[in-house]
């Protein structure tokens, strides 16, 4: 039996993962601070048994990245505490994303929609003026210096008067509060008009829409009675860009079983429409979408295969001079390569639901996330925090928050606590609640875990093995700058 010998250094906490069998540096070491290092099997054993050559460059890497320290020579803990605090700084800022569901009415009949839609002429499905005013009060009770106001539906532009009221209330209140306010409307863009575009220009409002790929695929995924969803979406994108600028509209794609057959065509559509980012999202397990799962769904293995093929194609396009990044990969790279969290609530630990996000439903109910609201369509309202007239402090003391927090710290969860990827991942108890009826869930059956493990491991392999072009592409995605805009390494006289 090997016994660790006395050495001039001490071990710091670390986790490890064997990411392949035959590479000379097959093992990934990670620290709680988010720092990482690739090592060989022998180097891992030498580290564990305190047999590392202290004169080697490898030892200096271990010291610099906080896998070991030298007592009475250097105290690493203040520096590590600062790094860890930076990665978790979102915890103290309170909810920064505030989603206002101003209506459930919509003209689309998307099979993968997460929300049970209401007809265009339906009544009783719009947020009231009173609930809107109370929601703005709750938002400003959050301490975050940066607040994002996101309007959702249904189709929020069908309740434009309510959007106008909320923006007016926020602007009046912020004259005193002096917060940084960002506005986003998540919309099909089919109901744009001059009045809406002019208002958006006055208040610097951004638009987010859905574009599922080329015309045949978009129309199949997002049908309308007039069968012209793609045409009207593209017209809307062009209108927003003409009035507000090219970057005033972003787009997301949802991957259905039909989409799996067309990774290149989906990406080519985004390039053709002048987008520099594409987010490839798997189907949601929530709400109305759950009822269509048999027609639309696929295994996570199938999605991962699709995603990796799409990622390879994106890398080739970037190498040929076309800058287009993938949104989720960019978020994961932020968690891997910077001392900061990406800000994406699903990749937070402690969780982002409630702590980082609040949703004010059209009926005055308050939820910790958009996903928890969508569980209503599955007959589940147990994740409701309360009503919009309750103070924020009371909402955040809801038993629901206690339950989510008990399952929302990844570093303390079974299957996550000893995972080498946990510094870059999240807990997402609401997804596990939706899929497994348990906010902790079993990681062996977790599609969230399966997806993030596969994608993070793939990115780490690219960081380790990728050529200079690959490395530069990943850096460009991280910085959101094209390869040609990145500075060249080395000295310039």
LUMFIVO-24916 format. One record per residue (C-alpha): residue number from 0; residue in three letters; x, y, z. Coordinates in pm, whole numbers, plus 50000, padded with zeros to 5 digits. Layout:
{i=NUM aa=ALA u=X v=Y w=Z}
...
//
This chain:
{i=0 aa=UNK u=50000 v=50000 w=50000}
{i=1 aa=UNK u=50132 v=50343 w=49901}
{i=2 aa=UNK u=50148 v=50601 w=50177}
{i=3 aa=UNK u=50179 v=50973 w=50118}
{i=4 aa=UNK u=50517 v=51089 w=50232}
{i=5 aa=UNK u=50615 v=51407 w=50410}
{i=6 aa=UNK u=50676 v=51689 w=50167}
{i=7 aa=UNK u=50741 v=52061 w=50163}
{i=8 aa=UNK u=50394 v=52123 w=50022}
{i=9 aa=UNK u=50038 v=52047 w=50123}
{i=10 aa=UNK u=49746 v=51948 w=49904}
{i=11 aa=UNK u=49453 v=52180 w=49847}
{i=12 aa=UNK u=49105 v=52042 w=49765}
{i=13 aa=UNK u=49071 v=51926 w=49407}
{i=14 aa=UNK u=48856 v=51699 w=49191}
{i=15 aa=UNK u=48959 v=51498 w=48888}
{i=16 aa=UNK u=48801 v=51344 w=48580}
{i=17 aa=UNK u=48949 v=51103 w=48326}
{i=18 aa=UNK u=48830 v=51248 w=47995}
{i=19 aa=UNK u=48994 v=50988 w=47769}
{i=20 aa=UNK u=49209 v=50680 w=47798}
{i=21 aa=UNK u=49503 v=50713 w=47562}
{i=22 aa=UNK u=49607 v=51078 w=47573}
{i=23 aa=UNK u=49931 v=51162 w=47755}
{i=24 aa=UNK u=49736 v=51412 w=47966}
{i=25 aa=UNK u=49416 v=51215 w=48008}
{i=26 aa=UNK u=49304 v=51355 w=48344}
{i=27 aa=UNK u=49144 v=51690 w=48417}
{i=28 aa=UNK u=49212 v=51841 w=48760}
{i=29 aa=UNK u=48984 v=52120 w=48882}
{i=30 aa=UNK u=48979 v=52341 w=49189}
{i=31 aa=UNK u=48687 v=52511 w=49363}
{i=32 aa=UNK u=48821 v=52841 w=49230}
{i=33 aa=UNK u=48754 v=52721 w=48873}
{i=34 aa=UNK u=49121 v=52674 w=48785}
{i=35 aa=UNK u=49211 v=52358 w=48597}
{i=36 aa=UNK u=49509 v=52156 w=48475}
{i=37 aa=UNK u=49553 v=51852 w=48251}
{i=38 aa=UNK u=49780 v=51583 w=48397}
{i=39 aa=UNK u=49894 v=51230 w=48322}
{i=40 aa=UNK u=49806 v=50922 w=48529}
{i=41 aa=UNK u=50154 v=50931 w=48687}
{i=42 aa=UNK u=50129 v=51301 w=48769}
{i=43 aa=UNK u=49798 v=51242 w=48947}
{i=44 aa=UNK u=49949 v=50964 w=49155}
{i=45 aa=UNK u=50256 v=51176 w=49234}
{i=46 aa=UNK u=50028 v=51457 w=49345}
{i=47 aa=UNK u=49815 v=51231 w=49566}
{i=48 aa=UNK u=50119 v=51074 w=49731}
{i=49 aa=UNK u=50317 v=51398 w=49758}
{i=50 aa=UNK u=50589 v=51280 w=49523}
{i=51 aa=UNK u=50592 v=51574 w=49281}
{i=52 aa=UNK u=50937 v=51706 w=49191}
{i=53 aa=UNK u=50932 v=52053 w=49349}
{i=54 aa=UNK u=51191 v=52183 w=49102}
{i=55 aa=UNK u=50974 v=52102 w=48797}
{i=56 aa=UNK u=50762 v=52335 w=48585}
{i=57 aa=UNK u=50467 v=52105 w=48662}
{i=58 aa=UNK u=50504 v=52179 w=49032}
{i=59 aa=UNK u=50499 v=52553 w=48961}
{i=60 aa=UNK u=50173 v=52503 w=48767}
{i=61 aa=UNK u=50023 v=52319 w=49064}
{i=62 aa=UNK u=50125 v=52603 w=49295}
{i=63 aa=UNK u=50001 v=52879 w=49065}
{i=64 aa=UNK u=49663 v=52711 w=49011}
{i=65 aa=UNK u=49603 v=52635 w=49377}
{i=66 aa=UNK u=49629 v=52259 w=49383}
{i=67 aa=UNK u=49912 v=52269 w=49638}
{i=68 aa=UNK u=50060 v=52527 w=49874}
{i=69 aa=UNK u=50374 v=52567 w=50083}
{i=70 aa=UNK u=50306 v=52630 w=50454}
{i=71 aa=UNK u=50496 v=52923 w=50606}
{i=72 aa=UNK u=50599 v=53036 w=50257}
{i=73 aa=UNK u=50275 v=53150 w=50094}
{i=74 aa=UNK u=49921 v=53170 w=50226}
{i=75 aa=UNK u=49691 v=53097 w=49929}
{i=76 aa=UNK u=49361 v=53126 w=50114}
{i=77 aa=UNK u=49292 v=53501 w=50084}
{i=78 aa=UNK u=49352 v=53480 w=49709}
{i=79 aa=UNK u=49137 v=53168 w=49677}
{i=80 aa=UNK u=48861 v=53328 w=49882}
{i=81 aa=UNK u=48865 v=53631 w=49652}
{i=82 aa=UNK u=48842 v=53406 w=49344}
{i=83 aa=UNK u=48557 v=53203 w=49491}
{i=84 aa=UNK u=48377 v=53519 w=49600}
{i=85 aa=UNK u=48405 v=53660 w=49248}
{i=86 aa=UNK u=48252 v=53345 w=49097}
{i=87 aa=UNK u=47964 v=53354 w=49343}
{i=88 aa=UNK u=47913 v=53731 w=49361}
{i=89 aa=UNK u=47565 v=53703 w=49207}
{i=90 aa=UNK u=47432 v=53557 w=49533}
{i=91 aa=UNK u=47435 v=53891 w=49715}
{i=92 aa=UNK u=47285 v=54099 w=49434}
{i=93 aa=UNK u=46933 v=53960 w=49449}
{i=94 aa=UNK u=46701 v=53902 w=49153}
{i=95 aa=UNK u=46827 v=54095 w=48850}
{i=96 aa=UNK u=46607 v=53942 w=48577}
{i=97 aa=UNK u=46239 v=54037 w=48611}
{i=98 aa=UNK u=46001 v=53873 w=48364}
{i=99 aa=UNK u=45660 v=54032 w=48307}
{i=100 aa=UNK u=45412 v=53793 w=48143}
{i=101 aa=UNK u=45179 v=54057 w=48006}
{i=102 aa=UNK u=44946 v=53819 w=47815}
{i=103 aa=UNK u=44892 v=53457 w=47720}
{i=104 aa=UNK u=44730 v=53549 w=47388}
{i=105 aa=UNK u=44920 v=53434 w=47077}
{i=106 aa=UNK u=44860 v=53371 w=46707}
{i=107 aa=UNK u=45106 v=53081 w=46685}
{i=108 aa=UNK u=45031 v=52714 w=46751}
{i=109 aa=UNK u=45385 v=52589 w=46813}
{i=110 aa=UNK u=45378 v=52225 w=46924}
{i=111 aa=UNK u=45684 v=52276 w=47145}
{i=112 aa=UNK u=45544 v=52584 w=47321}
{i=113 aa=UNK u=45582 v=52564 w=47698}
{i=114 aa=UNK u=45272 v=52773 w=47771}
{i=115 aa=UNK u=44906 v=52696 w=47710}
{i=116 aa=UNK u=44812 v=52969 w=47465}
{i=117 aa=UNK u=44499 v=53182 w=47468}
{i=118 aa=UNK u=44321 v=53289 w=47147}
{i=119 aa=UNK u=44385 v=53637 w=47010}
{i=120 aa=UNK u=44040 v=53756 w=47106}
{i=121 aa=UNK u=44038 v=53579 w=47443}
{i=122 aa=UNK u=43965 v=53773 w=47761}
{i=123 aa=UNK u=44101 v=53728 w=48110}
{i=124 aa=UNK u=44452 v=53645 w=47991}
{i=125 aa=UNK u=44616 v=53991 w=48012}
{i=126 aa=UNK u=44802 v=54144 w=48306}
{i=127 aa=UNK u=44602 v=54417 w=48480}
{i=128 aa=UNK u=44730 v=54772 w=48534}
{i=129 aa=UNK u=44720 v=54713 w=48910}
{i=130 aa=UNK u=44932 v=54396 w=48892}
{i=131 aa=UNK u=45178 v=54571 w=48661}
{i=132 aa=UNK u=45228 v=54854 w=48910}
{i=133 aa=UNK u=45276 v=54613 w=49201}
{i=134 aa=UNK u=45528 v=54409 w=48998}
{i=135 aa=UNK u=45736 v=54719 w=48933}
{i=136 aa=UNK u=45733 v=54788 w=49309}
{i=137 aa=UNK u=45860 v=54434 w=49375}
{i=138 aa=UNK u=46134 v=54472 w=49114}
{i=139 aa=UNK u=46278 v=54785 w=49273}
{i=140 aa=UNK u=46285 v=54612 w=49613}
{i=141 aa=UNK u=46564 v=54393 w=49471}
{i=142 aa=UNK u=46911 v=54533 w=49553}
{i=143 aa=UNK u=47073 v=54458 w=49216}
{i=144 aa=UNK u=47231 v=54766 w=49055}
{i=145 aa=UNK u=47148 v=54621 w=48711}
{i=146 aa=UNK u=46789 v=54520 w=48635}
{i=147 aa=UNK u=46664 v=54349 w=48320}
{i=148 aa=UNK u=46294 v=54390 w=48239}
{i=149 aa=UNK u=46183 v=54113 w=48002}
{i=150 aa=UNK u=45836 v=54108 w=47850}
{i=151 aa=UNK u=45697 v=53764 w=47765}
{i=152 aa=UNK u=45372 v=53596 w=47671}
{i=153 aa=UNK u=45199 v=53452 w=47475}
{i=154 aa=UNK u=45276 v=53729 w=47233}
{i=155 aa=UNK u=45360 v=54035 w=47446}
{i=156 aa=UNK u=45308 v=54283 w=47161}
{i=157 aa=UNK u=44938 v=54200 w=47176}
{i=158 aa=UNK u=44941 v=54376 w=47515}
{i=159 aa=UNK u=45155 v=54670 w=47407}
{i=160 aa=UNK u=44958 v=54917 w=47623}
{i=161 aa=UNK u=45069 v=54720 w=47929}
{i=162 aa=UNK u=45429 v=54723 w=47811}
{i=163 aa=UNK u=45403 v=55100 w=47764}
{i=164 aa=UNK u=45263 v=55138 w=48117}
{i=165 aa=UNK u=45536 v=54925 w=48278}
{i=166 aa=UNK u=45819 v=55106 w=48096}
{i=167 aa=UNK u=45670 v=55440 w=48205}
{i=168 aa=UNK u=45650 v=55325 w=48568}
{i=169 aa=UNK u=46007 v=55194 w=48559}
{i=170 aa=UNK u=46145 v=55514 w=48404}
{i=171 aa=UNK u=45966 v=55735 w=48659}
{i=172 aa=UNK u=46087 v=55524 w=48950}
{i=173 aa=UNK u=46439 v=55501 w=48814}
{i=174 aa=UNK u=46474 v=55879 w=48801}
{i=175 aa=UNK u=46523 v=55842 w=49176}
{i=176 aa=UNK u=46668 v=55490 w=49198}
{i=177 aa=UNK u=46937 v=55542 w=48930}
{i=178 aa=UNK u=46971 v=55173 w=48843}
{i=179 aa=UNK u=47099 v=55042 w=48510}
{i=180 aa=UNK u=46785 v=54920 w=48330}
{i=181 aa=UNK u=46773 v=54692 w=48026}
{i=182 aa=UNK u=46452 v=54610 w=47837}
{i=183 aa=UNK u=46388 v=54302 w=47623}
{i=184 aa=UNK u=46069 v=54198 w=47444}
{i=185 aa=UNK u=46051 v=53828 w=47356}
{i=186 aa=UNK u=45825 v=53822 w=47053}
{i=187 aa=UNK u=45747 v=53664 w=46718}
{i=188 aa=UNK u=45784 v=54018 w=46568}
{i=189 aa=UNK u=45462 v=53958 w=46371}
{i=190 aa=UNK u=45275 v=54244 w=46538}
{i=191 aa=UNK u=45531 v=54521 w=46498}
{i=192 aa=UNK u=45414 v=54862 w=46384}
{i=193 aa=UNK u=45558 v=55213 w=46367}
{i=194 aa=UNK u=45421 v=55302 w=46711}
{i=195 aa=UNK u=45595 v=55005 w=46875}
{i=196 aa=UNK u=45923 v=55059 w=46691}
{i=197 aa=UNK u=45929 v=55429 w=46776}
{i=198 aa=UNK u=45862 v=55353 w=47143}
{i=199 aa=UNK u=46139 v=55090 w=47141}
{i=200 aa=UNK u=46380 v=55343 w=46993}
{i=201 aa=UNK u=46295 v=55604 w=47258}
{i=202 aa=UNK u=46357 v=55358 w=47542}
{i=203 aa=UNK u=46643 v=55151 w=47396}
{i=204 aa=UNK u=46437 v=54831 w=47399}
{i=205 aa=UNK u=46591 v=54515 w=47255}
{i=206 aa=UNK u=46398 v=54238 w=47081}
{i=207 aa=UNK u=46443 v=53862 w=47106}
{i=208 aa=UNK u=46271 v=53630 w=46861}
{i=209 aa=UNK u=46265 v=53268 w=46750}
{i=210 aa=UNK u=46417 v=53156 w=46421}
{i=211 aa=UNK u=46423 v=52778 w=46391}
{i=212 aa=UNK u=46615 v=52761 w=46065}
{i=213 aa=UNK u=46527 v=52784 w=45695}
{i=214 aa=UNK u=46169 v=52848 w=45583}
{i=215 aa=UNK u=46052 v=52485 w=45560}
{i=216 aa=UNK u=46175 v=52408 w=45912}
{i=217 aa=UNK u=46062 v=52730 w=46079}
{i=218 aa=UNK u=45712 v=52699 w=45934}
{i=219 aa=UNK u=45690 v=52333 w=46042}
{i=220 aa=UNK u=45804 v=52409 w=46397}
{i=221 aa=UNK u=45614 v=52735 w=46441}
{i=222 aa=UNK u=45288 v=52714 w=46242}
{i=223 aa=UNK u=45040 v=52998 w=46206}
{i=224 aa=UNK u=44692 v=52995 w=46046}
{i=225 aa=UNK u=44830 v=53192 w=45749}
{i=226 aa=UNK u=45130 v=52956 w=45705}
{i=227 aa=UNK u=45374 v=53243 w=45665}
{i=228 aa=UNK u=45553 v=53243 w=46002}
{i=229 aa=UNK u=45902 v=53249 w=45847}
{i=230 aa=UNK u=45824 v=53530 w=45605}
{i=231 aa=UNK u=45674 v=53750 w=45877}
{i=232 aa=UNK u=45959 v=53677 w=46119}
{i=233 aa=UNK u=46223 v=53777 w=45863}
{i=234 aa=UNK u=46026 v=54094 w=45782}
{i=235 aa=UNK u=46015 v=54173 w=46155}
{i=236 aa=UNK u=46390 v=54124 w=46192}
{i=237 aa=UNK u=46451 v=54361 w=45900}
{i=238 aa=UNK u=46213 v=54621 w=46048}
{i=239 aa=UNK u=46383 v=54618 w=46387}
{i=240 aa=UNK u=46727 v=54650 w=46230}
{i=241 aa=UNK u=46613 v=54938 w=46007}
{i=242 aa=UNK u=46471 v=55134 w=46301}
{i=243 aa=UNK u=46699 v=55039 w=46591}
{i=244 aa=UNK u=47023 v=54902 w=46446}
{i=245 aa=UNK u=47155 v=54563 w=46345}
{i=246 aa=UNK u=47219 v=54434 w=46697}
{i=247 aa=UNK u=46879 v=54537 w=46840}
{i=248 aa=UNK u=46733 v=54193 w=46765}
{i=249 aa=UNK u=46862 v=53849 w=46863}
{i=250 aa=UNK u=46723 v=53506 w=46778}
{i=251 aa=UNK u=46701 v=53162 w=46936}
{i=252 aa=UNK u=46634 v=52825 w=46780}
{i=253 aa=UNK u=46460 v=52534 w=46948}
{i=254 aa=UNK u=46571 v=52192 w=46828}
{i=255 aa=UNK u=46292 v=51946 w=46747}
{i=256 aa=UNK u=46332 v=51594 w=46612}
{i=257 aa=UNK u=46286 v=51743 w=46264}
{i=258 aa=UNK u=46567 v=51993 w=46335}
{i=259 aa=UNK u=46815 v=51715 w=46417}
{i=260 aa=UNK u=46845 v=51634 w=46046}
{i=261 aa=UNK u=46954 v=51985 w=45946}
{i=262 aa=UNK u=47239 v=52124 w=46162}
{i=263 aa=UNK u=47419 v=52286 w=45867}
{i=264 aa=UNK u=47102 v=52433 w=45717}
{i=265 aa=UNK u=47000 v=52591 w=46049}
{i=266 aa=UNK u=47340 v=52754 w=46091}
{i=267 aa=UNK u=47349 v=52864 w=45727}
{i=268 aa=UNK u=47014 v=53040 w=45779}
{i=269 aa=UNK u=47154 v=53238 w=46072}
{i=270 aa=UNK u=47460 v=53336 w=45868}
{i=271 aa=UNK u=47237 v=53438 w=45575}
{i=272 aa=UNK u=47030 v=53659 w=45806}
{i=273 aa=UNK u=47341 v=53833 w=45940}
{i=274 aa=UNK u=47342 v=53692 w=46293}
{i=275 aa=UNK u=47675 v=53648 w=46471}
{i=276 aa=UNK u=47539 v=53419 w=46742}
{i=277 aa=UNK u=47318 v=53112 w=46743}
{i=278 aa=UNK u=47183 v=52933 w=47050}
{i=279 aa=UNK u=47096 v=52568 w=46991}
{i=280 aa=UNK u=46841 v=52479 w=47259}
{i=281 aa=UNK u=46703 v=52132 w=47324}
{i=282 aa=UNK u=46331 v=52084 w=47381}
{i=283 aa=UNK u=46192 v=52190 w=47715}
{i=284 aa=UNK u=46045 v=51937 w=47960}
{i=285 aa=UNK u=45794 v=52195 w=48083}
{i=286 aa=UNK u=45431 v=52273 w=48041}
{i=287 aa=UNK u=45247 v=52244 w=47712}
{i=288 aa=UNK u=45563 v=52115 w=47539}
{i=289 aa=UNK u=45551 v=51805 w=47761}
{i=290 aa=UNK u=45220 v=51703 w=47601}
{i=291 aa=UNK u=45381 v=51704 w=47254}
{i=292 aa=UNK u=45694 v=51517 w=47359}
{i=293 aa=UNK u=45606 v=51192 w=47183}
{i=294 aa=UNK u=45585 v=51373 w=46848}
{i=295 aa=UNK u=45878 v=51607 w=46895}
{i=296 aa=UNK u=46119 v=51458 w=47145}
{i=297 aa=UNK u=46448 v=51270 w=47109}
{i=298 aa=UNK u=46711 v=51129 w=47339}
{i=299 aa=UNK u=46977 v=51351 w=47491}
{i=300 aa=UNK u=47235 v=51135 w=47310}
{i=301 aa=UNK u=47074 v=51239 w=46981}
{i=302 aa=UNK u=47080 v=51607 w=47080}
{i=303 aa=UNK u=47446 v=51585 w=47184}
{i=304 aa=UNK u=47536 v=51424 w=46850}
{i=305 aa=UNK u=47352 v=51703 w=46669}
{i=306 aa=UNK u=47515 v=51971 w=46885}
{i=307 aa=UNK u=47870 v=51843 w=46835}
{i=308 aa=UNK u=47815 v=51823 w=46458}
{i=309 aa=UNK u=47682 v=52179 w=46461}
{i=310 aa=UNK u=47975 v=52296 w=46676}
{i=311 aa=UNK u=48224 v=52144 w=46433}
{i=312 aa=UNK u=48053 v=52320 w=46143}
{i=313 aa=UNK u=48057 v=52651 w=46333}
{i=314 aa=UNK u=48430 v=52610 w=46402}
{i=315 aa=UNK u=48494 v=52553 w=46030}
{i=316 aa=UNK u=48292 v=52860 w=45934}
{i=317 aa=UNK u=48489 v=53074 w=46179}
{i=318 aa=UNK u=48818 v=52939 w=46044}
{i=319 aa=UNK u=48703 v=53045 w=45696}
{i=320 aa=UNK u=48636 v=53400 w=45812}
{i=321 aa=UNK u=48266 v=53395 w=45910}
{i=322 aa=UNK u=48225 v=53494 w=46274}
{i=323 aa=UNK u=47933 v=53316 w=46439}
{i=324 aa=UNK u=47941 v=53182 w=46795}
{i=325 aa=UNK u=47720 v=52933 w=46975}
{i=326 aa=UNK u=47547 v=53083 w=47277}
{i=327 aa=UNK u=47559 v=52794 w=47524}
{i=328 aa=UNK u=47922 v=52713 w=47444}
{i=329 aa=UNK u=48009 v=53080 w=47504}
{i=330 aa=UNK u=47844 v=53064 w=47848}
{i=331 aa=UNK u=48034 v=52748 w=47939}
{i=332 aa=UNK u=48362 v=52902 w=47818}
{i=333 aa=UNK u=48299 v=53204 w=48040}
{i=334 aa=UNK u=48265 v=52970 w=48338}
{i=335 aa=UNK u=48582 v=52780 w=48239}
{i=336 aa=UNK u=48815 v=53059 w=48129}
{i=337 aa=UNK u=48723 v=53362 w=48339}
{i=338 aa=UNK u=48705 v=53426 w=48715}
{i=339 aa=UNK u=48338 v=53524 w=48677}
{i=340 aa=UNK u=48012 v=53335 w=48645}
{i=341 aa=UNK u=47840 v=53355 w=48307}
{i=342 aa=UNK u=47527 v=53507 w=48461}
{i=343 aa=UNK u=47308 v=53241 w=48300}
{i=344 aa=UNK u=47065 v=53137 w=48573}
{i=345 aa=UNK u=47051 v=52766 w=48477}
{i=346 aa=UNK u=47429 v=52739 w=48529}
{i=347 aa=UNK u=47429 v=52893 w=48875}
{i=348 aa=UNK u=47508 v=52733 w=49207}
{i=349 aa=UNK u=47335 v=52834 w=49429}
{i=350 aa=UNK u=47050 v=52825 w=49184}
{i=351 aa=UNK u=46936 v=53126 w=48984}
{i=352 aa=UNK u=46560 v=53067 w=49021}
{i=353 aa=UNK u=46425 v=53312 w=49276}
{i=354 aa=UNK u=46770 v=53432 w=49375}
{i=355 aa=UNK u=46845 v=53572 w=49029}
{i=356 aa=UNK u=46507 v=53572 w=48854}
{i=357 aa=UNK u=46146 v=53656 w=48933}
{i=358 aa=UNK u=45844 v=53607 w=48708}
{i=359 aa=UNK u=45526 v=53813 w=48743}
{i=360 aa=UNK u=45249 v=53616 w=48578}
{i=361 aa=UNK u=44958 v=53779 w=48397}
{i=362 aa=UNK u=44723 v=53678 w=48683}
{i=363 aa=UNK u=44931 v=53835 w=48963}
{i=364 aa=UNK u=45107 v=53517 w=49077}
{i=365 aa=UNK u=45485 v=53531 w=49129}
{i=366 aa=UNK u=45723 v=53248 w=49037}
{i=367 aa=UNK u=46097 v=53195 w=49086}
{i=368 aa=UNK u=46158 v=53131 w=48715}
{i=369 aa=UNK u=45986 v=53106 w=48380}
{i=370 aa=UNK u=46019 v=52727 w=48396}
{i=371 aa=UNK u=45837 v=52705 w=48730}
{i=372 aa=UNK u=45551 v=52909 w=48583}
{i=373 aa=UNK u=45530 v=52664 w=48294}
{i=374 aa=UNK u=45478 v=52373 w=48532}
{i=375 aa=UNK u=45126 v=52510 w=48570}
{i=376 aa=UNK u=45044 v=52346 w=48239}
{i=377 aa=UNK u=45134 v=52010 w=48394}
{i=378 aa=UNK u=44887 v=52068 w=48678}
{i=379 aa=UNK u=45163 v=52171 w=48920}
{i=380 aa=UNK u=45147 v=52505 w=49099}
{i=381 aa=UNK u=45353 v=52408 w=49402}
{i=382 aa=UNK u=45645 v=52628 w=49295}
{i=383 aa=UNK u=45452 v=52954 w=49321}
{i=384 aa=UNK u=45614 v=53202 w=49561}
{i=385 aa=UNK u=45299 v=53403 w=49627}
{i=386 aa=UNK u=45108 v=53703 w=49495}
{i=387 aa=UNK u=45244 v=54025 w=49349}
{i=388 aa=UNK u=45104 v=54237 w=49635}
{i=389 aa=UNK u=45340 v=54064 w=49883}
{i=390 aa=UNK u=45672 v=54242 w=49958}
{i=391 aa=UNK u=45982 v=54092 w=49796}
{i=392 aa=UNK u=46122 v=53992 w=50134}
{i=393 aa=UNK u=45812 v=53787 w=50202}
{i=394 aa=UNK u=45819 v=53625 w=49858}
{i=395 aa=UNK u=46183 v=53525 w=49904}
{i=396 aa=UNK u=46103 v=53372 w=50244}
{i=397 aa=UNK u=45855 v=53136 w=50080}
{i=398 aa=UNK u=45887 v=52766 w=50168}
{i=399 aa=UNK u=45938 v=52715 w=49793}
{i=400 aa=UNK u=46267 v=52906 w=49811}
{i=401 aa=UNK u=46378 v=52692 w=50107}
{i=402 aa=UNK u=46296 v=52377 w=49911}
{i=403 aa=UNK u=46476 v=52498 w=49598}
{i=404 aa=UNK u=46781 v=52607 w=49797}
{i=405 aa=UNK u=46803 v=52266 w=49963}
{i=406 aa=UNK u=46843 v=52122 w=49613}
{i=407 aa=UNK u=47012 v=52421 w=49451}
{i=408 aa=UNK u=47375 v=52409 w=49566}
{i=409 aa=UNK u=47550 v=52177 w=49323}
{i=410 aa=UNK u=47860 v=52144 w=49539}
{i=411 aa=UNK u=47646 v=51972 w=49805}
{i=412 aa=UNK u=47439 v=51741 w=49583}
{i=413 aa=UNK u=47495 v=51367 w=49544}
{i=414 aa=UNK u=47661 v=51303 w=49211}
{i=415 aa=UNK u=47776 v=51665 w=49186}
{i=416 aa=UNK u=47983 v=51719 w=49500}
{i=417 aa=UNK u=48269 v=51502 w=49376}
{i=418 aa=UNK u=48234 v=51587 w=49004}
{i=419 aa=UNK u=48531 v=51767 w=48849}
{i=420 aa=UNK u=48294 v=51975 w=48634}
{i=421 aa=UNK u=48093 v=52121 w=48923}
{i=422 aa=UNK u=48278 v=52461 w=48925}
{i=423 aa=UNK u=48143 v=52526 w=48575}
{i=424 aa=UNK u=47797 v=52375 w=48606}
{i=425 aa=UNK u=47475 v=52445 w=48798}
{i=426 aa=UNK u=47207 v=52265 w=48997}
{i=427 aa=UNK u=46878 v=52356 w=48820}
{i=428 aa=UNK u=46638 v=52187 w=49066}
{i=429 aa=UNK u=46334 v=52298 w=48867}
{i=430 aa=UNK u=46436 v=52093 w=48563}
{i=431 aa=UNK u=46489 v=51791 w=48786}
{i=432 aa=UNK u=46152 v=51854 w=48947}
{i=433 aa=UNK u=45990 v=51863 w=48602}
{i=434 aa=UNK u=46162 v=51551 w=48470}
{i=435 aa=UNK u=46198 v=51338 w=48785}
{i=436 aa=UNK u=45939 v=51487 w=49025}
{i=437 aa=UNK u=46226 v=51553 w=49266}
{i=438 aa=UNK u=46424 v=51880 w=49286}
{i=439 aa=UNK u=46746 v=51694 w=49367}
{i=440 aa=UNK u=46693 v=51417 w=49117}
{i=441 aa=UNK u=46924 v=51131 w=49036}
{i=442 aa=UNK u=47223 v=51241 w=48833}
{i=443 aa=UNK u=47252 v=50903 w=48662}
{i=444 aa=UNK u=46917 v=50977 w=48494}
{i=445 aa=UNK u=46956 v=51353 w=48459}
{i=446 aa=UNK u=46945 v=51491 w=48105}
{i=447 aa=UNK u=47074 v=51822 w=48247}
{i=448 aa=UNK u=47380 v=51641 w=48383}
{i=449 aa=UNK u=47422 v=51434 w=48066}
{i=450 aa=UNK u=47415 v=51741 w=47844}
{i=451 aa=UNK u=47652 v=51953 w=48052}
{i=452 aa=UNK u=47897 v=51669 w=48112}
{i=453 aa=UNK u=47918 v=51597 w=47738}
{i=454 aa=UNK u=47950 v=51961 w=47631}
{i=455 aa=UNK u=48195 v=52065 w=47902}
{i=456 aa=UNK u=48413 v=51760 w=47839}
{i=457 aa=UNK u=48413 v=51836 w=47466}
{i=458 aa=UNK u=48515 v=52197 w=47527}
{i=459 aa=UNK u=48796 v=52090 w=47759}
{i=460 aa=UNK u=48924 v=51854 w=47490}
{i=461 aa=UNK u=48920 v=52140 w=47240}
{i=462 aa=UNK u=49110 v=52361 w=47485}
{i=463 aa=UNK u=49368 v=52087 w=47537}
{i=464 aa=UNK u=49404 v=51949 w=47185}
{i=465 aa=UNK u=49281 v=52220 w=46950}
{i=466 aa=UNK u=49517 v=52382 w=46704}
{i=467 aa=UNK u=49587 v=52754 w=46714}
{i=468 aa=UNK u=49286 v=52827 w=46491}
{i=469 aa=UNK u=49055 v=52638 w=46727}
{i=470 aa=UNK u=49199 v=52812 w=47033}
{i=471 aa=UNK u=49152 v=53153 w=46869}
{i=472 aa=UNK u=48795 v=53068 w=46772}
{i=473 aa=UNK u=48707 v=52973 w=47130}
{i=474 aa=UNK u=48865 v=53295 w=47254}
{i=475 aa=UNK u=48668 v=53493 w=46997}
{i=476 aa=UNK u=48345 v=53335 w=47124}
{i=477 aa=UNK u=48440 v=53425 w=47478}
{i=478 aa=UNK u=48511 v=53788 w=47388}
{i=479 aa=UNK u=48240 v=53810 w=47117}
{i=480 aa=UNK u=48495 v=53941 w=46869}
{i=481 aa=UNK u=48579 v=53796 w=46530}
{i=482 aa=UNK u=48915 v=53628 w=46473}
{i=483 aa=UNK u=49034 v=53923 w=46266}
{i=484 aa=UNK u=48953 v=54161 w=46554}
{i=485 aa=UNK u=49157 v=53965 w=46810}
{i=486 aa=UNK u=49503 v=54101 w=46886}
{i=487 aa=UNK u=49792 v=53886 w=46777}
{i=488 aa=UNK u=50001 v=53744 w=47062}
{i=489 aa=UNK u=50356 v=53859 w=47116}
{i=490 aa=UNK u=50552 v=54182 w=47119}
{i=491 aa=UNK u=50475 v=54463 w=46878}
{i=492 aa=UNK u=50735 v=54725 w=46830}
//
